Amino acid sequence: NLGAESMGVKERVDSVIKSEEDQRQYRALILENELKVLLISDTTTDKSAAALDVHIVKLRLMFSHYKLLSCMMP
């Protein structure tokens, strides 16, 4: 049985704020690499899903600098 620490979990929060009518269970995790995860458990559904939101500001800046440099070069 793997514990949270062996899976790279830095912080675990089980008290996520939600509506009183919401019967789903929530857990928030912060991984060692600072990735924030929200887990949702709903026993009344037969479907599952996953989503990922990645901010690539540094990558965009890198490409914008590259474009600027390529315009300056002969």
Stockholm file with secondary structure:
# STOCKHOLM 1.0

chainA/1-74         NLGAESMGVKERVDSVIKSEEDQRQYRALILENELKVLLISDTTTDKSAAALDVHIVKLRLMFSHYKLLSCMMP
#=GR chainA/1-74 SS CCCTGGGTEEEEECCCCCCTTCCCEEEEEEETTCCEEEEEECTTCSCCCCCCCCCCHHHHHHHHHHHHHHHHCC
#=GC SS_cons        CCCTGGGTEEEEECCCCCCTTCCCEEEEEEETTCCEEEEEECTTCSCCCCCCCCCCHHHHHHHHHHHHHHHHCC
//
